Structure formats: C-alpha cells, structure tokens
Amino acid sequence: MHVIAPAAALADAPLPGAVAQVALRDAAAAGAHGPALPEGAERFAVVVDGTESDGELASLQVPARVPAVVPTKTGLCTVS
C-alpha cells in the first residue's frame, strides 16, 4: 500500500514510496514521460476535476497505467 499525497506536500516532506498527486493539466504539459517526481515518490496519480480539455484527457491514453483521483465539482459530473 502506498500513500497518495499532493506533489507539493511531498516536496516539502518527502515520504519514501509515496504516489505524487498532480493535476492532469500539469501531467499533460509534462509530456510522455510525465511530471518530475518529488524525492521519495515512486510514481504519480492524476487529479481529474472535470474541467480538462479533450486534448488533456487524450494524454491519459498512453501505454503506462496511471491511477486517477476524480474529485469533480458539484454540477460538473454528467455520469448518471
């Protein structure tokens, strides 16, 4: 089991084996190799809040598996 924590928090207080939580927007901007990880983080998870562009969402279609955290804002979720 690994702790998922915001990347900024892990940069301030490294935790070995953690999963750095980053906005999909930032991960997409980082390109195919993903965002830079803070010290101690082994991988990253993206935060998808429902305001991403189609291009940003398409960036999730890469060979590597990336976990996602989906804290959508009230009224944005269209899943029924």
Protein Blocks (a to p, Z undefined) as FASTA:
>chain_A
ZZdddfklmmmmgcehiacdddfklmmmnomnopaddehiabdcdddehlacfklmmmmm
cfbdcddddddcehkaccZZ
